[in-house]
Amino acid sequence: MNVKFALTGLIVAALSAPAFAQSTPDTKSTPRIDGRQEKQEKRIDQGVKSGQLNEKEAARLEKGQAKVQKMEDKAVADGKVTKKEKKHIEHAQDQQSKKIHREKHDKQTAK
């Protein structure tokens, strides 16, 4: 009886492993987008450290970055990022970059 349960457990684990591997999106197919996301995150972090961004501004910018990341994850989920999806994501990144610049160079500073 114990052998039967052990064997059933092994079969379930073996069958669920590929499904789990497919559910985590692999963003290696978009290195340009990933690199840009990373640079924009660093710009936000640098703005917080230097005092150019206050907590509220940084939180708003982080939320925007998360939205762009979600767009990328959705595009990668089917295994292929189309030119249209890439263009849409890059446009969103352009908008985020402008927001980061605008927030870092406004008159508000961290206290």
C-alpha positions in Angstrom: 0.0 0.0 0.0 2.8 2.5 0.9 4.6 1.7 -2.4 1.4 2.5 -4.3 1.2 6.0 -2.6 4.9 6.6 -3.2 4.6 5.7 -6.8 1.5 7.9 -7.2 3.3 10.8 -5.6 6.3 10.4 -8.0 4.0 10.3 -11.0 2.2 13.5 -9.9 5.5 15.3 -9.2 6.9 14.2 -12.6 3.9 15.4 -14.4 3.5 18.7 -12.6 7.2 19.8 -13.0 7.0 20.7 -16.7 3.7 22.6 -16.1 5.4 24.6 -13.3 8.4 25.3 -15.5 6.2 26.7 -18.3 4.2 28.9 -15.9 7.3 31.1 -15.0 7.9 33.4 -17.9 11.5 33.4 -19.3 12.4 37.1 -20.1 15.7 36.1 -21.6 14.1 36.6 -25.0 13.9 40.3 -24.4 17.4 41.3 -23.2 17.1 44.9 -24.4 13.9 45.4 -22.5 15.3 43.7 -19.4 18.4 45.9 -19.5 16.4 49.0 -19.8 14.1 48.0 -16.9 17.2 47.5 -14.8 18.7 50.8 -15.7 15.5 52.6 -14.9 15.2 50.9 -11.6 18.8 52.1 -10.8 17.8 55.6 -11.8 15.0 55.5 -9.3 17.2 54.1 -6.5 19.8 56.7 -7.2 17.2 59.5 -7.1 16.0 58.2 -3.7 19.6 58.0 -2.3 20.5 61.5 -3.6 17.3 63.0 -2.3 16.0 64.0 -5.7 13.0 61.7 -5.2 10.8 61.6 -2.1 9.1 58.4 -1.0 5.8 59.2 -2.7 7.5 59.9 -6.1 9.6 56.8 -5.8 6.6 54.6 -5.0 4.7 56.1 -8.0 7.6 55.4 -10.3 8.1 51.9 -8.9 4.4 51.2 -9.6 4.9 52.3 -13.2 8.0 50.1 -13.6 5.9 47.1 -12.2 3.3 47.8 -14.8 5.8 47.7 -17.6 7.3 44.5 -16.2 3.8 43.0 -16.1 3.4 44.0 -19.8 6.6 42.2 -20.6 5.7 39.1 -18.6 2.4 38.9 -20.5 4.1 39.3 -23.8 6.6 36.6 -23.0 4.0 34.2 -21.6 3.2 32.6 -25.0 6.9 32.1 -25.8 7.2 34.7 -28.5 7.3 38.5 -28.2 5.9 40.0 -31.4 7.2 43.2 -32.9 3.9 44.9 -32.0 4.3 43.8 -28.3 7.9 44.9 -28.2 7.0 48.3 -29.7 4.2 48.7 -27.1 6.5 47.8 -24.2 9.3 50.1 -25.5 6.8 52.9 -25.8 5.7 52.3 -22.1 9.4 52.3 -21.1 9.9 55.7 -23.0 7.0 57.1 -21.0 8.4 55.8 -17.7 11.8 57.2 -18.6 10.3 60.7 -19.1 8.4 60.4 -15.8 11.6 59.5 -14.0 13.4 62.5 -15.5 10.6 64.8 -14.7 10.2 63.6 -11.1 14.0 63.7 -10.4 14.3 67.3 -11.7 11.2 68.9 -10.2 11.4 71.1 -7.1 10.3 68.5 -4.7 13.0 66.8 -2.6 13.1 64.2 0.1 13.1 65.6 3.6 
